[in-house]
Amino acid sequence: MKRSVLVVLLTTAVPLLLVSAEPSAFGAGDLSNPEPYGLTSNEKVILDNKDKLRKVFVKSNNQANEVDSLRERIDGLQSIIESLSRKAHNNKITLNRLNEESAVKDENSDEYEKRLSEVVGSNSENIEKVKVVMSEISLLIDSINKDYVTKKEFNSLVNDVNNFKTLIAKELKSVSKKKKPAKSKLASMSNAEIAKQAKAYFDKKWYTKAIESYEYLVEKDYKPAYGNYMLGEMNYRRKNYSNAITYFKKSASLYSGASYMPKLMLHSAIAMNKTGDKKNAQTFFNAVVAKYPQSSEAKEAKKYIK
């Protein structure tokens, strides 16, 4: 059956469509999803850092654009000031000439006052232009100061990302060390024997030992669909709902026709509900009822349907 079925489950709740669909590919853990769900604790930290980086990138771009705009306006202001300086120099020459002419001929006083008025008006107009440009630059500087990404903020974000990488590296190293004894002990057994032993541990609720065994089997690619399903079940029972969804997703993507699929979907829906993803949880509850109407899981799912 097609593995793109769960896309239908995530995008529609129409029962008639769900009846013909097979839940085979969850969207859980997809960080590229606009509304990701079913995230592990590590994936949530990654998503948070990803969002912080995006905000810094946007603010930096906006800041760069505003700085370019400010530079252009400053260049324009400089041109205006240079022009004003030239005009002021010319006006000074004109005034000196008018003063000389006025001293020679007193009857030219009217012409002198007219030319003086023109010079004063020209200076006043240029001064007003400078005031307008200065006002615009002041507003632009205020905007940049408001949205500016400081070096301290950026370095803090970089440190957060580096600390997270270090934490993940330590966890992986720790997990690797812990698994080595289990692998060496299980290596002397056949996969079938390990599977039988793992199921016995599960039935006794010895989940720590059962998890070690099923992780070993999944790594050896021995019935990985069922192994991931059992790992999901144990995380579900331990209330590690985000991890449970991740394992259920993997199991369903490997084998969508498994006999345990009704329970896998029901527990996925409940896990989503517990993690706050109410919308997708309702879609899955409806899918269980529509696809497996006679099952006990469908009866249980109806209790959650709003």
C-alpha positions as CSV (number, residue, x, y, z in Angstrom):
1,M,0.0,0.0,0.0
2,K,1.1,3.5,-0.6
3,R,3.2,5.2,2.0
4,S,1.9,8.6,1.4
5,V,-1.4,7.8,3.1
6,L,-0.8,9.6,6.4
7,V,-0.5,12.8,4.4
8,V,-4.2,12.4,3.8
9,L,-4.8,11.8,7.5
10,L,-3.0,15.0,8.3
11,T,-4.8,17.2,5.8
12,T,-8.4,16.0,6.0
13,A,-10.8,14.5,8.4
14,V,-13.4,13.4,5.9
15,P,-14.3,9.8,6.9
16,L,-14.9,8.7,3.3
17,L,-11.3,9.6,2.4
18,L,-9.9,8.1,5.5
19,V,-11.6,4.7,4.8
20,S,-9.6,4.3,1.7
21,A,-6.3,5.5,3.3
22,E,-3.5,3.6,5.0
23,P,-1.6,5.3,7.8
24,S,1.9,4.8,6.7
25,A,3.9,8.0,7.0
26,F,3.5,10.3,9.9
27,G,4.7,13.9,9.7
28,A,5.9,13.7,13.3
29,G,9.4,15.1,13.9
30,D,9.5,17.0,10.6
31,L,11.2,20.2,11.5
32,S,10.5,21.7,8.0
33,N,6.7,21.4,8.7
34,P,5.2,24.9,9.5
35,E,3.6,23.3,12.5
36,P,5.8,20.4,13.6
37,Y,4.6,17.9,16.1
38,G,5.7,14.7,17.8
39,L,9.1,16.3,18.5
40,T,11.7,14.8,20.9
41,S,13.3,17.0,23.5
42,N,16.4,17.3,21.3
43,E,14.3,18.2,18.2
44,K,12.5,20.9,20.3
45,V,15.9,22.5,21.1
46,I,16.9,22.3,17.5
47,L,13.6,23.9,16.4
48,D,14.1,26.7,19.0
49,N,17.7,27.4,17.8
50,K,16.5,27.3,14.2
51,D,13.8,29.9,15.0
52,K,16.4,32.1,16.8
53,L,18.8,31.9,13.8
54,R,15.9,32.8,11.5
55,K,15.1,35.9,13.5
56,V,18.7,37.0,13.7
57,F,19.0,36.5,9.9
58,V,15.9,38.6,9.2
59,K,16.9,41.3,11.6
60,S,20.5,41.4,10.2
61,N,19.1,41.7,6.6
62,N,16.8,44.5,7.7
63,Q,19.6,46.2,9.5
64,A,21.9,45.9,6.4
65,N,19.2,47.4,4.2
66,E,18.6,50.3,6.7
67,V,22.3,51.0,6.9
68,D,22.5,51.1,3.1
69,S,19.6,53.5,3.1
70,L,21.2,55.6,5.8
71,R,24.4,55.7,3.8
72,E,22.6,57.0,0.7
73,R,20.8,59.6,2.7
74,I,24.0,60.8,4.3
75,D,25.6,61.0,0.9
76,G,22.6,63.1,-0.2
77,L,22.9,65.3,2.9
78,Q,26.6,65.8,2.2
79,S,25.8,66.9,-1.4
80,I,23.2,69.4,0.0
81,I,25.7,70.8,2.5
82,E,28.4,71.1,-0.1
83,S,25.9,72.9,-2.4
84,L,24.8,75.1,0.5
85,S,28.5,75.9,1.2
86,R,29.1,76.9,-2.4
87,K,25.9,79.1,-2.5
88,A,26.9,80.7,0.8
89,H,30.3,81.6,-0.6
90,N,28.7,83.0,-3.8
91,N,26.2,84.9,-1.6
92,K,29.1,86.4,0.4
93,I,30.8,87.6,-2.8
94,T,27.5,89.0,-4.0
95,L,27.0,90.9,-0.7
96,N,30.4,92.3,-0.8
97,R,29.9,93.5,-4.3
98,L,26.5,95.1,-3.4
99,N,28.1,96.8,-0.4
100,E,30.7,98.3,-2.7
101,E,28.1,99.4,-5.2
102,S,26.0,100.9,-2.4
103,A,28.9,102.9,-1.1
104,V,29.4,104.4,-4.6
105,K,25.8,105.1,-5.4
106,D,23.3,105.6,-2.7
107,E,20.4,105.5,-5.2
108,N,21.2,101.7,-5.7
109,S,19.9,101.0,-2.2
110,D,16.6,99.6,-3.5
111,E,18.5,97.2,-5.8
112,Y,20.8,96.3,-2.9
113,E,17.9,95.4,-0.6
114,K,16.3,93.3,-3.4
115,R,19.4,91.3,-4.0
116,L,20.0,90.9,-0.3
117,S,16.4,89.6,0.2
118,E,17.0,87.1,-2.6
119,V,20.2,85.9,-1.0
120,V,18.6,85.5,2.4
121,G,15.7,83.6,0.9
122,S,18.0,81.2,-0.9
123,N,19.9,80.5,2.3
124,S,16.6,80.0,4.3
125,E,15.4,77.5,1.7
126,N,18.6,75.5,1.8
127,I,18.6,75.4,5.6
128,E,15.0,74.0,5.5
129,K,16.1,71.3,3.2
130,V,18.9,70.3,5.6
131,K,16.4,70.2,8.5
132,V,14.1,67.8,6.6
133,V,17.0,65.5,5.7
134,M,18.3,65.6,9.3
135,S,14.8,64.7,10.6
136,E,14.6,61.7,8.2
137,I,18.0,60.4,9.2
138,S,17.1,60.8,12.9
139,L,14.1,58.6,12.4
140,L,16.1,56.0,10.5
141,I,18.8,55.9,13.2
142,D,16.1,55.4,15.9
143,S,14.7,52.5,13.9
144,I,18.1,50.9,13.5
145,N,18.8,51.3,17.3
146,K,15.4,49.6,18.0
147,D,16.0,46.5,15.8
148,Y,19.8,46.3,15.9
149,V,21.2,42.8,16.6
150,T,24.0,43.5,19.0
151,K,27.3,41.5,18.9
152,K,26.4,40.3,22.4
153,E,23.1,38.9,21.3
154,F,24.6,37.2,18.3
155,N,27.4,35.7,20.3
156,S,24.9,34.4,22.9
157,L,23.0,32.6,20.2
158,V,26.2,31.1,18.8
159,N,27.1,29.9,22.3
160,D,23.7,28.3,22.7
161,V,24.1,26.4,19.4
162,N,27.6,25.3,20.3
163,N,26.5,24.2,23.8
164,F,23.7,22.2,22.2
165,K,26.1,20.5,19.8
166,T,28.4,19.6,22.7
167,L,25.5,18.3,24.7
168,I,24.3,16.1,21.9
169,A,27.8,14.8,21.3
170,K,28.1,13.9,25.0
171,E,24.8,12.1,25.0
172,L,25.7,10.1,21.9
173,K,29.0,9.2,23.4
174,S,27.3,8.2,26.6
175,V,24.7,6.1,24.8
176,S,27.4,4.4,22.8
177,K,29.2,3.4,25.9
178,K,26.1,2.1,27.6
179,K,25.2,0.0,24.6
180,K,28.5,-1.8,24.2
181,P,28.0,-4.3,27.1
182,A,24.5,-5.1,25.9
183,K,25.7,-5.7,22.3
184,S,28.5,-7.9,23.4
185,K,26.1,-9.9,25.6
186,L,23.5,-10.2,22.9
187,A,25.9,-11.0,20.1
188,S,26.2,-14.6,21.3
189,M,22.4,-15.1,20.8
190,S,20.4,-15.5,17.6
191,N,18.0,-12.7,16.6
192,A,15.0,-15.0,17.2
193,E,16.2,-15.8,20.7
194,I,16.7,-12.1,21.5
195,A,13.2,-11.3,20.1
196,K,11.7,-14.0,22.4
197,Q,13.6,-12.7,25.4
198,A,12.6,-9.1,24.6
199,K,8.9,-10.0,24.5
200,A,9.3,-11.8,27.8
201,Y,10.9,-8.7,29.3
202,F,8.1,-6.6,27.9
203,D,5.4,-8.8,29.3
204,K,7.0,-8.6,32.8
205,K,7.2,-4.8,32.3
206,W,11.0,-4.9,32.5
207,Y,11.1,-2.1,30.0
208,T,14.8,-1.1,30.4
209,K,16.0,-4.6,29.4
210,A,13.3,-4.9,26.7
211,I,14.3,-1.6,25.2
212,E,18.0,-2.7,25.0
213,S,16.9,-5.9,23.2
214,Y,14.6,-4.2,20.7
215,E,17.1,-1.5,19.9
216,Y,19.7,-4.2,19.2
217,L,17.2,-6.0,16.9
218,V,16.3,-2.8,15.1
219,E,20.0,-2.0,14.6
220,K,20.4,-5.5,13.1
221,D,17.4,-4.8,10.9
222,Y,15.6,-7.8,12.3
223,K,11.8,-7.1,12.0
224,P,12.5,-3.3,12.3
225,A,8.8,-2.4,11.9
226,Y,7.7,-4.4,14.9
227,G,10.8,-3.4,16.9
228,N,10.1,0.3,16.4
229,Y,6.4,-0.4,17.3
230,M,7.5,-2.1,20.6
231,L,9.9,0.7,21.4
232,G,7.1,3.2,20.8
233,E,4.8,1.2,23.1
234,M,7.3,1.2,25.9
235,N,8.0,4.9,25.6
236,Y,4.2,5.5,25.5
237,R,3.7,3.5,28.7
238,R,6.5,5.5,30.3
239,K,4.7,8.7,29.1
240,N,7.6,9.7,26.9
241,Y,5.0,10.7,24.3
242,S,7.2,12.6,21.8
243,N,9.6,9.7,21.6
244,A,6.7,7.3,21.3
245,I,5.3,9.2,18.3
246,T,8.7,9.1,16.6
247,Y,9.0,5.3,16.9
248,F,5.4,4.8,15.8
249,K,6.1,7.0,12.8
250,K,9.1,4.8,11.8
251,S,7.2,1.6,12.3
252,A,4.2,2.7,10.2
253,S,6.5,3.9,7.4
254,L,8.1,0.4,7.3
255,Y,4.9,-1.7,7.3
256,S,1.5,-0.1,7.1
257,G,-0.4,-3.4,7.0
258,A,0.6,-4.7,10.4
259,S,-2.0,-6.3,12.7
260,Y,-1.0,-3.8,15.4
261,M,-1.7,-0.8,13.3
262,P,-5.1,0.1,15.0
263,K,-3.3,0.3,18.4
264,L,-0.4,2.1,16.9
265,M,-2.7,4.8,15.5
266,L,-4.8,5.0,18.7
267,H,-1.7,5.4,20.9
268,S,-0.2,7.9,18.4
269,A,-3.4,10.0,18.7
270,I,-3.4,9.9,22.5
271,A,0.3,10.8,22.5
272,M,-0.4,13.8,20.2
273,N,-3.2,14.8,22.5
274,K,-0.9,14.6,25.5
275,T,1.8,16.7,23.8
276,G,-0.8,19.4,23.0
277,D,-1.2,18.6,19.3
278,K,-5.0,18.5,19.6
279,K,-5.7,19.1,15.9
280,N,-3.7,16.2,14.6
281,A,-4.9,14.0,17.5
282,Q,-8.5,14.5,16.5
283,T,-7.6,13.6,12.9
284,F,-6.0,10.3,14.0
285,F,-8.9,9.4,16.3
286,N,-11.3,9.9,13.4
287,A,-9.0,7.8,11.2
288,V,-9.0,4.9,13.7
289,V,-12.8,4.9,13.7
290,A,-13.1,5.2,10.0
291,K,-10.5,2.6,9.1
292,Y,-11.1,0.0,11.8
293,P,-14.8,0.6,12.9
294,Q,-15.2,-2.8,14.5
295,S,-12.0,-2.7,16.6
296,S,-11.7,-2.1,20.3
297,E,-9.4,0.8,19.4
298,A,-12.2,2.4,17.5
299,K,-14.4,2.2,20.5
300,E,-11.7,3.8,22.6
301,A,-11.0,6.5,20.0
302,K,-14.7,7.6,20.0
303,K,-14.3,8.7,23.6
304,Y,-11.8,11.3,22.5
305,I,-13.6,12.6,19.4
306,K,-15.1,16.0,19.9
